[in-house]
Amino acid sequence: MCGDLTGIAAGYKVNSWLSPRMIVAFALALVGAMFADQMAGSAERVLVILVSMLIALFIAADPHDREDAPQENDKPTATETEVLAISSHPQLQAFIDSSTDAILMVENARVTAANQVALRLLGPNVVSQNVRMAFRHAGAIERLTDPDAQHSGHPIRLVGIGQKNQLWDMRIQTMGPSQKIVHMADRSGTQAAEKMRVDFVANASHELLTPLAAIKGFIETLDDPAAGDDVATRSRFLGIMATETDRMQALVRDLMSLSRIEAEKYDPPQTPVDFSDVVMETVDQLRNSQKERGADIMIDVMAGLPPVLGDSGQLRQLASNILNNALKYGRAGTPVTVSLVRSRSGAMIKLTVADVGDGIAPEHLPRLTERFYRVDSGRSRLVGGTGLGLSLVKHIVDRHRGHLEIRSTVGKGTTVSILLPVAPTGLS
């Protein structure tokens, strides 16, 4: 980029360091640096600094003193006496197109240049349009059409440009007479992440308060001598309290597991684990603990499967969650088929768990791994789910650099497939 700036400046002689043009150029470069300091990303900071330097260079350069200008006795033409506007320079487009955010140049309330991101956002014909037609957003129009506005470069939050709920941070900086540079960064992802965090806290609080409220109510009831002396009532209430306590304990355990897995997501496991043994142990445990549904598990494990790189505890949790879901939501008396084979490429081990049940409608499939997302809240609570099972599975699969796929047909059932990388030969 330094080479580009040198080429742009070729043929110009810079004015004296004490000239007014040089002082203004230095001031503009300083303002550009201060504006860049407000940017979140390093790429955007570099871009704004380069653009401000480019503008300062044009202001500092004297167009009357070009090396290829006419001789002293010749009169300069009108074109040669005009200061070349930054928005018309051929190198400008290359600079602004290098940004992943939307960047526009505005002069006298009219768009004079826009990078590809801005063109995709506002339309391919936005250049040369008035900002009122280009943005169609009251907040943006108000700031870009006011000639007396003092632009500090601080972000202005705008909602609804592009898509209805799309969120943007718009920064405006005055770069010359009636000329402004507009930088727009998409903050929709940040907003979605913040909403997920808020929803997670709210859902976790609700899930914990519900069993606590039930337990407290039963304790108060049992404290009444009339109810406390009734053996049948006391036994029933104590049983419900134990169930609610188990539910709360399972929720806290899942929350702790989720927190630990998220903290380790950038640290993939490096220990070879026999995934066949993990799956077989999980099946045996469920057959012993769930006498009615446990007998419905049908398993087919390919012989001689290599180990995977994994965390044995998390892989057990993964297998348990998937199998428990299949047993809970499959119809009673129908088979739950478990298959463990090597993938076609041989580089991964594939676990498939299929149930026969009501299935899941297509619109719910993309959200199944969200925390506390339930297709049928009433049924999930009835069977004792915490709402974190598939979210945990997704995080475990991601940490193991694997792949999770959920396919379902309404009225027929659901199939969950997981692919995990095979451990290198030297580690097995």
N, C-alpha and C positions, 0 to 999 in steps of 0.2 A: 504493500500500500504506500510505503514511503516513496517507491519508485514512481507510482502514479502521481503523487503530489509534486514530485520533481518535474515530471513531464508536463503537468498542468501549468506550472510556474515558468516553464521554459520561455525565453524571449522577453521576460519582464525584468526591470531593474527596480529593486526595492528602495523606497524612499528613505530619507534620513531617519535615524532612530528617534529624533526629537520632533519629527513632523506630526501634525494633527492626525493624518491618516494612519501613521504608525501607532499612535497612542490609542486611537479608536480600534484598530485591529487587535492590539494587545488586550484591550478591555473585552472585546468580543470573544477572544480565545479563552480568557479567564472565566467569562460567564458560561461558555460552553463546558469548561472543565467542572464548574460548580453544578451545572445541570446534569452532567454525566455522573457526578457523585451520588445523585439521587436515584440512579438506575439500580435495579435489582441484579441484573445479569452483567457479566464481564463483556460479553459480545456487544450488548447495547451501549455500554460505557465507551468502548473503543470506537464504535460507529459514530456516536455523538461527538466525541473529541475530534475525530478525523473531519467530520462535516464542519465543525466550528473552526478548525484550523484552515480548512479550504476556504471558508468565507473570509476569515482574517487575511489569508494570503491575497485574495482578490482585492480587498480593501487596501492592503499595504502596497500592492503593486500599482505603479503609475502607468496607465494605459498610453500615456503620451510618450513614454520612454522605451517602447519596444525596440529590440535590437534590429528588427527588420522594418522599422518605421521609416517614413520618408525623410529625406535630408532636411537640414535645418531651415532651408529656404522654401521648402514645400509646405503647403497648407494641409493639415490633417483633415480627413473627411469626417463627416458627422458620426459615422459608425465607429471610427477609431477613437473618438473622444468620449464615447459612452462607456460606462463601467459595465463589464460583462456580468450579467445577473447569474447568480449561482444556480438558479432553477433551470437555466437554459444550457448549462455546460454538459457536454456528452458524458463526462465521467460521473456525474451525479447519480444516474440510474444504477450504475454498477455498485456504488456505495450503499444506497438504500436497499437494493435488492438483496444484499448480503444479510439483512436482518430477518429474523423469524417473526418479528412483530410488525404491525402495520405502521408505515411511516409515510407522511405526506408533507409536501411543501405547499404553503398557502400564501398567496400574495394578493392584497386588496380584496380579501374575502373570496378569492377564487383559487381552486386547486390547480397548481402549476406542475406538480410531479407527484407520483405515488408509486410505491413498490408493489411487487406482485401480491403480497399478503393483503395490502389495502385494496387492490383491484378486485381480489376475490371476495373481500368483505363488503365493499361499497358498490361494486359494479365495474365492468370493464371500461365504461365511458366516463368515469368520474373526473379524469383530467380535463381541465378547462371549465368544469362546472362550477357554479356558485356553491359555496359551502351549504347553503340552505337546501339545495337539491342533492348535494353529495351525501350529507349526513342524515337529514330528515330526523334529527333528534334535537329537541329544544335546548337541552343543556349544552350540547356541543356547539350549536348555532349561536347561542348567546355569547359564548366566550370567543368564538372565532370571528364574529362580525363586529365586535366592540373595538374601535380603533384606539380607545383609551385604556383598554384592559392591561393590567400589570401582571405579566405571566412569570411566575416564580419557578416553574418546572415541577412543582409538587403535583402528585397524581390527583386527577379529578375522577371520581367514581361514576360511571355511566352504565345503565342497565337498558337492554333492549336494542342495541345496535347489532345487526346481523340476525340473531334469533331473539325470541321474546325474553328468555331468561338468561341470555348471555351477558356476562359481566366484564367490563373493560376499565382499565386504568388509563386515562388519557393525560398526557403531559404536553404542554405547549410552551415553546420558548421563542421569544422574539429574536430573529437572526439578522435583521436589517430593516431598512425603511419599508413599512407596510408588509414585511415578510416574516412568516412564522414557520417553524418546523413542528409538526404534530407527531407524537409517538403514542401508539395505542397497544397496550399489552393485554392479552386475554387472561382474565383472572377467574374464569368460570370453573376451572379445575380446582383452584384454591377454595372457592366458595362451596363446591360440592364436597370437598374433603372436610371443610369446617362443619357443614350440615351433617355429614356422616358422624363426625365426632360428637356433635350436640345430640343427635338422635341416639347414638350409642349410650351416652351417659343417661339420657332420659329413659331409654328402654331397660338398661341395667338396673337403674333405680326402681323402676316399676316392677321388674321381675323379682327383685329382692323384697320390696315392700309388700307384695301380694301374699307370699307365704308368712311373712312376719305378722301381718295384720290378722291372718287366720289363726296363727299360733297364739297371739295375744288374746284374741277373742275367746278361744277355747280355754285358755288358762283362767280368764275371768269367770267363765261359766263354771269351771270345775271348782273355783274358789267358793261358789255358792254351795252351802251344805246340802241343799235339796238335790242338786245335780251331782255333787261330789260323792254322796253316799249311795248313789244308784250305780251298782257295779256295771251293768250293761252300758249305761250312758258314758260312764268314765272310761270304759274299755274302748268304746267307739271313738270318743274324742281323742284319747291318747293315740289311737291308731292313725287318725287324721293328722295329728300333730307330728307324729313320726314321719309320715309321708311328706308333709310340707317341709320338715327339717331336711329330709333327704334331698328334696328338690332344690332347696336353697344351697345345700352343701354341693350338689352337682353343678349348680350355676357358678358358685364361687370357684370351684375347681376348674371349670371350663374357662372362666375369665382369666384365671392365673395362667392356664396353659396357653391361651391366646396371646397374652402379654409376653410370655417367655418366647413363644415361636416368632412373634413379630420382632422381638429384640434380636433374634438370631437369624433373621431371614437373609442377611448378607453373608452369613457364615455357613456355607453348605457342609453337610456331614461328610466325613472322610473315612468312616469305619465300615468295612464290609459286614453286611447283615444278611442272614439267610431268610429272605422274605417268605419262602415256603413254610418254614417253621413258625413264623409269626402268624401267618394266616391259619395254619392248622391249629395252633394253640388257641387262637381266638374262636374258631369254630367249636372246638372241644369245650371251651368255657361256656359258650352260649348254649350248647346242647345240654350241658349239665345244669345251667341256671334257669333255662326256659324250657321246661319239659314239654309243653304243648307245641310251641313254635320251633323250638330247637331241633325237633325231629324232622322238620320240613327242609332243613338245609341240605342241599345236594352239592357236593364239591368234586371238582375235577382239577387236579394239579399235575402239570407236566413233570415227568421225571428228569432229574439231572439239571435243574435250573441253577444258573450261577447266582451268587449273592449280588445284592445292590449296595450302593453307597448310601448309608442311612443312619438314622438315630432310632435304635430299636424301640425305645419307649414311645416315640412319636408315631412310628409305624404301627405299633400295637393299637394306639389310640385311633389312628386312621382306619384300620381294619375293623375295629370295634364299632366306630361310629357308622360306617357304611352298612355293616351287617345288621346293626340294631335298627337303623332306619328301614331297611328292607323287611325285617321281621315285624316292625310296628305298623308300617303302612301297606304291606301286602295283605291280601285276604287270608283269613285263617284257613288252614288246611291246604294252601297252595304252596308249591315249591319256591324256595329261594335258591337260585343257582349261582354257585361260586366257581369261577374259572380262573386259573393262574397259568399263563403260558408265556413263551418268549415271543417278542414281536417279530414281524416279518424280516426286519433288518437285522435282528439279533442283538441290537444295541440296547434294548429295553425289555423289562418284564411288564406284562400286562395283567392287571387284576380286573376282573369283570364280575359285578354282582347285579343280578336281575331278579326282580320280584314280579308277581302277578297281582295287580290291584287296580285301584281307580285311575292311576296315572296322574299326570300333571299337565295342565293346559299350557300351550306354547308361550303365552305371554308371561308366565311365571318363571320359566326356565332361566333367563338371564340373571334373575335376582336371587336364585336359590342359595348362593354362597354369601349373601349379605348377612351381617349380624342381625339376629332376631327377626329375620324375614320369615313369615309363615304363610303358606298357601291357604291353610284353614286353621286359624288361631284356636278355635274351640277344640278341634280334634287334636292338635299338637299338645295343648295343655292336658287333654284327657289321657293321652298316652305317655305323658311325662317328659316331653321334650323341652330343652332349655332354649332352643332357637339359635344355638351356636355350633351345632354339630357339623354342618356342611361348611360353615365358615372356617372352622378348625381344620377340616380336611383340605380345603383350598390352600390355607396357609402352610400346612405341612407339605403338600405336593409342591408348592412354589419353592419352599426352602430346599427340597430335595431335587430341584430342577427337573421336575416331572410335568405331567400333563393330566388334567382332569376333564372328563367329558360326561355330561348327563343327557340322556335321551329318554323321552317318555311319550307314550301314546295313551290318550284319555280312554279309559275303560279297559285297557290291557295291562299296563304296568310301566315300571321304570327300570332303566339300566344305567348303572354307574360304571365307568371305565377309568382306570388309572394306569398311567405308564410311568415307570421309574427307571432311571439309567442303571445299566449293569456296571458293577465294579470292575475297574481295569484288572487284567489278568494277573499282574504282579502283586495286587493287593489281596486277591482271593486265595 
